[in-house]
Amino acid sequence: MRNDFINQLSSNLKNMIQQEELEEILESYRMHIDSALEEGRDELDVLNELGDPKEIVMEVRAQFMFDQEIKEPRMKNLMKVLFLFGSLSLFNLILMLVPFLLLVGFVVLLYGLLGAFIASPIIFLLLDGIPQGVAEWLNILTGILFSVIGLLLLRRVVQFTKWLYVLVLKYIRYNTHLLKGRV
């Protein structure tokens, strides 16, 4: 049974991670099983406690994707990580997906408002046409002021977006630990 468990892990993980990492993971499971058996525990109980090898493979793959995401942050990779960790549990997917979608909506709204601020002189020109009176010139100057404010806020919004991105990664990791009962 022990060898079947280790072989299943090995065959499912071998194309996913480097050989050195694979050997470390397999050795860790071997040691865990051996020490439990030395304590006199039943092999079947130990293997049941460890869980289904397919679930373990999903967790290792999710962790690998998470580590890749930290090395090379990309929205496409973040979505993969989110769904991979979420696939470990439907409830966990909902716990991660709802806040993530709310944050994405908020960021899109923030950038939309920022774009409107920056483009406001052009918007005023399109709405009013070529300024002829004092009121139209005040609209253009107001638009320029909004544009300057938008450009000044742009850097802060980009920093805020990066901070939110890191926060989402930490939230995913926290949820994964919560799912595994490590919190």
C-alpha positions as a LaTeX table, in Angstrom:
\begin{tabular}{lrrr}
\hline
Residue & $x$ (\AA) & $y$ (\AA) & $z$ (\AA) \\
\hline
Met1 & 0.00 & 0.00 & 0.00 \\
Arg2 & 2.76 & 2.40 & 0.98 \\
Asn3 & 4.57 & 1.80 & $-2.31$ \\
Asp4 & 1.36 & 2.24 & $-4.31$ \\
Phe5 & 0.78 & 5.59 & $-2.59$ \\
Ile6 & 4.35 & 6.77 & $-3.27$ \\
Asn7 & 4.21 & 5.51 & $-6.89$ \\
Gln8 & 0.95 & 7.35 & $-7.53$ \\
Leu9 & 2.44 & 10.56 & $-6.18$ \\
Ser10 & 5.58 & 10.07 & $-8.21$ \\
Ser11 & 3.85 & 9.34 & $-11.51$ \\
Asn12 & 1.44 & 12.27 & $-11.15$ \\
Leu13 & 4.09 & 14.77 & $-10.07$ \\
Lys14 & 7.04 & 13.81 & $-12.27$ \\
Asn15 & 6.08 & 16.01 & $-15.25$ \\
Met16 & 4.99 & 18.86 & $-13.03$ \\
Ile17 & 8.04 & 19.65 & $-10.93$ \\
Gln18 & 11.80 & 19.20 & $-11.13$ \\
Gln19 & 13.25 & 15.82 & $-10.21$ \\
Glu20 & 15.06 & 17.20 & $-7.15$ \\
Glu21 & 11.85 & 18.67 & $-5.73$ \\
Leu22 & 9.97 & 15.47 & $-6.54$ \\
Glu23 & 12.50 & 13.39 & $-4.59$ \\
Glu24 & 12.24 & 15.77 & $-1.61$ \\
Ile25 & 8.45 & 15.48 & $-1.56$ \\
Leu26 & 8.48 & 11.69 & $-1.94$ \\
Glu27 & 11.14 & 11.32 & 0.76 \\
Ser28 & 9.08 & 13.51 & 3.09 \\
Tyr29 & 6.06 & 11.23 & 2.63 \\
Arg30 & 8.18 & 8.10 & 3.01 \\
Met31 & 9.64 & 9.41 & 6.28 \\
His32 & 6.20 & 10.37 & 7.58 \\
Ile33 & 4.77 & 6.94 & 6.80 \\
Asp34 & 7.82 & 5.12 & 8.22 \\
Ser35 & 7.79 & 7.08 & 11.48 \\
Ala36 & 4.05 & 6.45 & 11.91 \\
Leu37 & 4.57 & 2.73 & 11.29 \\
Glu38 & 7.45 & 2.66 & 13.82 \\
Glu39 & 5.05 & 4.15 & 16.38 \\
Gly40 & 2.85 & 1.12 & 15.78 \\
Arg41 & 0.13 & 2.80 & 13.78 \\
Asp42 & $-1.78$ & 0.94 & 11.09 \\
Glu43 & $-0.52$ & 1.57 & 7.55 \\
Leu44 & $-4.03$ & 2.02 & 6.16 \\
Asp45 & $-4.87$ & 4.62 & 8.83 \\
Val46 & $-1.69$ & 6.55 & 8.07 \\
Leu47 & $-2.40$ & 6.55 & 4.33 \\
Asn48 & $-6.01$ & 7.62 & 4.91 \\
Glu49 & $-4.77$ & 10.43 & 7.13 \\
Leu50 & $-2.44$ & 11.65 & 4.38 \\
Gly51 & $-5.34$ & 11.74 & 1.93 \\
Asp52 & $-5.90$ & 10.89 & $-1.69$ \\
Pro53 & $-2.71$ & 11.15 & $-3.79$ \\
Lys54 & $-4.68$ & 13.04 & $-6.47$ \\
Glu55 & $-5.61$ & 15.73 & $-3.94$ \\
Ile56 & $-2.02$ & 15.93 & $-2.78$ \\
Val57 & $-0.92$ & 16.38 & $-6.40$ \\
Met58 & $-3.47$ & 19.19 & $-6.81$ \\
Glu59 & $-2.13$ & 20.87 & $-3.67$ \\
Val60 & 1.49 & 20.55 & $-4.82$ \\
Arg61 & 0.56 & 21.90 & $-8.25$ \\
Ala62 & $-1.34$ & 24.80 & $-6.67$ \\
Gln63 & 1.64 & 25.57 & $-4.44$ \\
Phe64 & 3.99 & 25.40 & $-7.45$ \\
Met65 & 1.75 & 27.81 & $-9.39$ \\
Phe66 & 1.59 & 30.10 & $-6.37$ \\
Asp67 & 5.38 & 30.14 & $-6.09$ \\
Gln68 & 5.62 & 30.90 & $-9.83$ \\
Glu69 & 3.12 & 33.74 & $-9.40$ \\
Ile70 & 5.25 & 35.32 & $-6.70$ \\
Lys71 & 8.33 & 35.08 & $-8.96$ \\
Glu72 & 6.57 & 36.41 & $-12.08$ \\
Pro73 & 3.40 & 38.31 & $-11.15$ \\
Arg74 & 0.85 & 38.28 & $-13.99$ \\
Met75 & $-2.92$ & 38.55 & $-13.88$ \\
Lys76 & $-3.25$ & 35.45 & $-16.08$ \\
Asn77 & $-1.18$ & 33.42 & $-13.62$ \\
Leu78 & $-3.12$ & 34.82 & $-10.68$ \\
Met79 & $-6.38$ & 33.57 & $-12.18$ \\
Lys80 & $-4.85$ & 30.10 & $-12.64$ \\
Val81 & $-3.67$ & 30.08 & $-9.03$ \\
Leu82 & $-7.05$ & 31.26 & $-7.81$ \\
Phe83 & $-8.95$ & 28.52 & $-9.62$ \\
Leu84 & $-6.36$ & 25.87 & $-8.80$ \\
Phe85 & $-6.53$ & 26.57 & $-5.07$ \\
Gly86 & $-10.29$ & 27.00 & $-5.33$ \\
Ser87 & $-10.64$ & 23.63 & $-7.01$ \\
Leu88 & $-9.43$ & 22.02 & $-3.81$ \\
Ser89 & $-12.82$ & 22.94 & $-2.37$ \\
Leu90 & $-15.92$ & 24.55 & $-3.88$ \\
Phe91 & $-16.51$ & 26.45 & $-0.67$ \\
Asn92 & $-12.95$ & 27.73 & $-0.75$ \\
Leu93 & $-13.41$ & 28.79 & $-4.38$ \\
Ile94 & $-16.39$ & 30.90 & $-3.38$ \\
Leu95 & $-14.47$ & 32.33 & $-0.43$ \\
Met96 & $-11.65$ & 33.39 & $-2.75$ \\
Leu97 & $-13.57$ & 34.28 & $-5.89$ \\
Val98 & $-16.11$ & 36.73 & $-4.45$ \\
Pro99 & $-13.56$ & 39.07 & $-2.80$ \\
Phe100 & $-11.30$ & 38.75 & $-5.83$ \\
Leu101 & $-14.07$ & 39.80 & $-8.22$ \\
Leu102 & $-15.04$ & 42.67 & $-5.93$ \\
Leu103 & $-11.42$ & 43.86 & $-5.88$ \\
Val104 & $-11.11$ & 43.56 & $-9.66$ \\
Gly105 & $-14.33$ & 45.54 & $-10.07$ \\
Phe106 & $-13.05$ & 48.20 & $-7.69$ \\
Val107 & $-9.71$ & 48.46 & $-9.51$ \\
Val108 & $-11.44$ & 48.70 & $-12.90$ \\
Leu109 & $-13.71$ & 51.44 & $-11.55$ \\
Leu110 & $-10.71$ & 53.26 & $-10.09$ \\
Tyr111 & $-8.81$ & 53.18 & $-13.38$ \\
Gly112 & $-11.96$ & 54.22 & $-15.25$ \\
Leu113 & $-12.37$ & 57.26 & $-13.02$ \\
Leu114 & $-8.69$ & 58.03 & $-13.36$ \\
Gly115 & $-8.98$ & 57.81 & $-17.15$ \\
Ala116 & $-11.98$ & 60.16 & $-17.08$ \\
Phe117 & $-10.03$ & 62.64 & $-14.98$ \\
Ile118 & $-7.06$ & 62.52 & $-17.33$ \\
Ala119 & $-9.22$ & 62.79 & $-20.45$ \\
Ser120 & $-11.49$ & 65.51 & $-19.03$ \\
Pro121 & $-10.10$ & 68.41 & $-21.16$ \\
Ile122 & $-10.84$ & 66.38 & $-24.30$ \\
Ile123 & $-14.28$ & 65.46 & $-22.95$ \\
Phe124 & $-15.07$ & 69.16 & $-22.28$ \\
Leu125 & $-13.86$ & 70.07 & $-25.76$ \\
Leu126 & $-16.08$ & 67.41 & $-27.31$ \\
Leu127 & $-19.10$ & 68.50 & $-25.28$ \\
Asp128 & $-18.72$ & 72.27 & $-25.60$ \\
Gly129 & $-16.82$ & 72.55 & $-28.86$ \\
Ile130 & $-14.25$ & 75.27 & $-29.30$ \\
Pro131 & $-14.44$ & 77.62 & $-26.32$ \\
Gln132 & $-15.78$ & 81.05 & $-27.18$ \\
Gly133 & $-16.92$ & 82.46 & $-23.88$ \\
Val134 & $-15.55$ & 82.68 & $-20.39$ \\
Ala135 & $-17.71$ & 79.77 & $-19.18$ \\
Glu136 & $-16.33$ & 77.44 & $-21.86$ \\
Trp137 & $-12.76$ & 78.47 & $-21.05$ \\
Leu138 & $-13.42$ & 77.81 & $-17.36$ \\
Asn139 & $-14.65$ & 74.33 & $-18.31$ \\
Ile140 & $-11.43$ & 73.69 & $-20.23$ \\
Leu141 & $-9.31$ & 74.97 & $-17.32$ \\
Thr142 & $-11.29$ & 72.81 & $-14.93$ \\
Gly143 & $-10.69$ & 69.87 & $-17.26$ \\
Ile144 & $-6.97$ & 70.60 & $-17.28$ \\
Leu145 & $-7.00$ & 70.75 & $-13.46$ \\
Phe146 & $-8.78$ & 67.38 & $-13.33$ \\
Ser147 & $-6.27$ & 65.99 & $-15.80$ \\
Val148 & $-3.32$ & 67.13 & $-13.67$ \\
Ile149 & $-4.95$ & 65.65 & $-10.56$ \\
Gly150 & $-5.52$ & 62.38 & $-12.47$ \\
Leu151 & $-1.90$ & 62.25 & $-13.60$ \\
Leu152 & $-0.70$ & 62.92 & $-10.04$ \\
Leu153 & $-2.95$ & 60.16 & $-8.70$ \\
Leu154 & $-1.90$ & 57.67 & $-11.40$ \\
Arg155 & 1.32 & 56.68 & $-9.65$ \\
Arg156 & $-0.46$ & 56.17 & $-6.33$ \\
Val157 & $-3.19$ & 54.09 & $-7.97$ \\
Val158 & $-0.57$ & 51.85 & $-9.62$ \\
Gln159 & 1.13 & 51.36 & $-6.22$ \\
Phe160 & $-2.26$ & 50.66 & $-4.66$ \\
Thr161 & $-2.98$ & 48.08 & $-7.37$ \\
Lys162 & 0.33 & 46.32 & $-6.69$ \\
Trp163 & $-0.47$ & 46.31 & $-2.97$ \\
Leu164 & $-3.91$ & 44.79 & $-3.67$ \\
Tyr165 & $-2.25$ & 42.16 & $-5.85$ \\
Val166 & 0.04 & 41.10 & $-3.00$ \\
Leu167 & $-2.94$ & 41.15 & $-0.64$ \\
Val168 & $-4.86$ & 38.79 & $-2.94$ \\
Leu169 & $-1.90$ & 36.38 & $-2.99$ \\
Lys170 & $-1.73$ & 36.44 & 0.81 \\
Tyr171 & $-5.49$ & 35.87 & 1.00 \\
Ile172 & $-5.20$ & 32.85 & $-1.29$ \\
Arg173 & $-2.42$ & 31.40 & 0.85 \\
Tyr174 & $-4.39$ & 32.06 & 4.05 \\
Asn175 & $-7.46$ & 30.33 & 2.63 \\
Thr176 & $-5.39$ & 27.35 & 1.60 \\
His177 & $-3.95$ & 27.03 & 5.10 \\
Leu178 & $-7.45$ & 27.45 & 6.52 \\
Leu179 & $-8.71$ & 24.66 & 4.27 \\
Lys180 & $-5.93$ & 22.37 & 5.46 \\
Gly181 & $-6.60$ & 23.29 & 9.10 \\
Arg182 & $-3.20$ & 24.89 & 9.67 \\
Val183 & $-4.48$ & 28.26 & 10.93 \\
\hline
\end{tabular}
